[in-house]
């Protein structure tokens, strides 16, 4: 395993504990105290995942998350002492893939890291050389093998969770999914946040792909409307 993780946390004790647990599982870890330092290191050697604290001196974790998402789609886990629902929603809206409230179990964090790498297709030991077929529905094209998305022939930069939900839709054209079902499939069964995370993710996809035929099923969830069945 060669995945590199940036841990941005101003509490030295938490940095050391998180780093020790991640290194024990074989990850390469760089611990960073400030967002400003993180930006400098990012330009030199981009990581495969970020773990961000929100309450940082200077630039906070929300702003750093926003900056990362402007240029990168690697997984981001937000850790914070703030456990209010609005704080979690803001973190997800800015592009965070997961949100963990302090105090947390280091083992739980490692488990979430593994799960995100697996879902994003970046876990080195998961690669088996087996190709996956492309999926197409109208103007939408997904290439699971290299996690790429094309809309009207143009490639679109998306996050890991945005890719996962699109893959669910395109494999099941015209089927309605409840918000709760999408939460479980994309965020995992141990996610306890609001189902607004699904709404925010769909909103981001619609903004990135104007005319994307993901319909709202009022009072229930969403579906990808496609007159032709999704095909490989």
N, C-alpha and C positions, 0 to 999 in steps of 0.2 A: 504493500500500500504506500503510495507516494503523495496522497492528497495533502495540499498545504492549506493551513487555516490561520487566518489573522484573528487574534483575540484582542479586542479593543476595550479595555477596562481600566479605570483609574485606581481601583482597589487592589493593591499588591497581593494581598492574601488570596482574593478570588482569582486573580491572574495565575498565581502559582498553582492553585488547586486544579483549575480548569486545564492548564497546560499539562500538568502531571498526568491527569486522567486521559487526555487525548493522546499524549505521547506514548502512554502505556498501550494504547490500541493501535499504535503504528503511524499516527498522523504526524506530519511536520508542522510544528506550531511556532508562530511568531507572536509574542505578546507585546502590546503597544499601549501606552498610557493615555495618549491624546488623539483626537481625530485628526489634528493637523499633522502629527507624525505619521499617522496611518496613511494619509493621502500621499505623503512623500514616498513611503515605502511601496505603496500600491503602484506608483509610476515606475518603480525600479523592478518589481517582481510581483505581478498580480497573483492573488491567492485563488484557491479553488472554492473557498467558503469564508464568510465573515461571521464572527460572533461579536455583536455590538452591545455595549452598555448604553443606556439612554442618557444618564446623568454624567456627562463628561465635562471637564473644565474646558472653557473656550467653546468651540463648535460642539453641539450636542450630537447624540447618536441619531436623532431623527434627520438632522441636516446631512450627516455623513451618509445615512442610508439613501437619502434622495440623490446625493451626488454619485453614489455607486450605481444606482439604477439608471442614471443618465447614460452610463457608458458600459455597464456590465450586467449580465443576467445570472451570475453565480449565486448560489443559495446564501441567504442571510438569516441568521437567527438573532433575534433581539432579546436581550436579558435586561430586566429592570425591576426596581423595587416598586414601581408603579403598577398596581394591579387593577386599576379602574378599566372598565370596558372601553371607554373612549380612548384611553392610551393605547390599548391593544389594537383597536380599529385603526388609529392613526398610523401605528407602526406597519400594519398590513397594507394600508392604502399607499404608503410611501414605497412599498415594494418588499417588505419583510416577508419571509416565507414561514417563519415560526416565531412565537413569542413565549418566553419563559420568565415567570415571576420569581424574584428573589424572596426568601432563600429557596434554593432548588438543590436537588440531588445531582452531584456530578455524573453519576451513572445515567440518570435520566437525560442529561444534556448529551452525553456520548451516544445514547440510543437515538436521540433525535438527529444528531449529526449523521449517523449511519443511514437512517431512514431518508434524510434529505439527499444524501449523495446517491443513494440507490434510485430514488425517484428522478433525480436530475440526469441520471445516466453518466455521472462522473466518478462513480466508485470504481477504482482501478481493478480490484479483484473480481468485480461483477462481469467484466467484459469477457465474452467467450467467443467472439469472432462471428457470431451468428447474425446475419443481416435480417432486418425487419422490412416488410413491404411498406411502400408509401401509401398514404390514404388521401383520397380526393373527394371533395363535395363541392360542386359548382366552382366558385372562384377561390376556394380554400384548398390548400395542399399542405399536408404534413409529412415530414420525412423523419420517422422515429429513429432511424439508424444514427443520425447525427443531430437529432433534436432541433430541426429547422422548420420554420413555418413560412409559407408564401401566400400572399393575398393579391389576387389579380396579377400574378406573375412577379410580384416584388417581395423580397424577403422582409420579414417583420421581426424585430427584436422583441422577444418575450421572456418572461421568467419561467422557472421550473413549474410552478403551480399553474400558470396560464397555459403552458403546453399540456399538462396533465388533463386539465378540464376540456381543452379542445380535442384531445385524443379520445376522451370518453364520449363527447358529443358526436365526433365524426364516425366513430365505430357504431354508434347507435342513432342514426338519423331519424328525426321525427319523434323520437321517444322523449317523453317528459320526465325529468329528474327532479325530485324534491330538493330543496335547499339542504335538508338534513342528510340526504343520500350523497349529495355532492361533497358536503363537509367530510363525511366519513371516507369517501373514496379518495379525495385529494389531500385533506389535512390529516387523516388517520382517526382511528377510533378513540384515541386518547386526547383528542382536541376538545377543549371545553369552552371555546370562545363563542361569540355571537355568530349566527348565520348571516349577519351583515357582511362577513368576510367574503361570502359568495357573491353578494350583490356588488361589492366593491371590485372584485376580480372581473366580473362580467362588464362592469362599467369601463374598466381599463382596456379590456379587449375591444369593446365597441369603439372606443376612442382611437385605438391603434388601427382598426380595420373598419373604416366607414362602410356601412351597408352589410356588415356581418350578420347573417340570418339566424342569430341566436335570439329566440323569442322568449318573452316573459310569460309564464303561465301563472296568471294572477292568483295569489293566495296559495301557490304551491311551489313553483320553481322555474326551471328553464328547459328549453329544448332547442336543438339545431334543426331548423326547418329546411328540408331539402327535397325537391321534387324528384330527384334521382337518388337512389340508395347510395350511401357512402361506399366507394369502391377502392380496391387496392391497385 
